[in-house]
Amino acid sequence: VLRVPLELMLNVDLPKRGNGYLDLARVDEAVPRALRAVAKDIEFLDAGHRLTPVHGEARIALPSDRSFESFEQALAAVRGERLSVATDVYWNQGYFDALLEYDVDADAQQLAIDFRVAPGLRERLRLDLRYVTPAGDVRAYELSTGSGPVALDPRWHQAAWTFVMSGMRHILGGMDHLLFLL
């Protein structure tokens, strides 16, 4: 399940009515296109091969909606009742909540994610991700857009390499750090 701010979905052109409000009576016709756009920008990989969603469903949520505080709440909300078609949701306020399902082998051990929504924003756009392993462990990630594929259940050497690269980016990204080294 994922939640995307509507302001990041400009390229989907969701149907509108009146003074820029989403036309919730017609938004379902744009959902397949929106799901494809989201799946293209938030890509899942298994052993380096792109996974294609086999099922998806979505809804529009108000800015005040707090259903993504847990996985169970988010899943129930995406599968639950839709907003009334009379609800006013401005085109760039609120959320596009989606459920994307993928066929993954039970023994898949090289799952990765490549977060590429608006890669020009780099450090200003982050993905807050919770990955639940087959054993039930929860791994938390905060990824910058355009940072490349990240292993969801990394081996020790992959995790170490991630920390080394993160440290190097941090050092090279700050003038005060470079002056200290100099």
Buried (B, 14 or more C-beta within 10 A) or exposed (E): BBBBBBEBBEEBEBBBBEEEBBBBEEBBEBBEEBBEBBBEBBBBBBEEEEBEBEEBBBBBBEEEBEBBEEEEBBBEBBEEEEBEEEEBBBBEBBBBBBBBEBEEEEEBEBBBBBBBBBEEEEEEBBBEBEBEEEEEEEEEBEBBBBBEBBBBBBEEEEEEEBEEEEEEEEEEEEEEEEEEEE
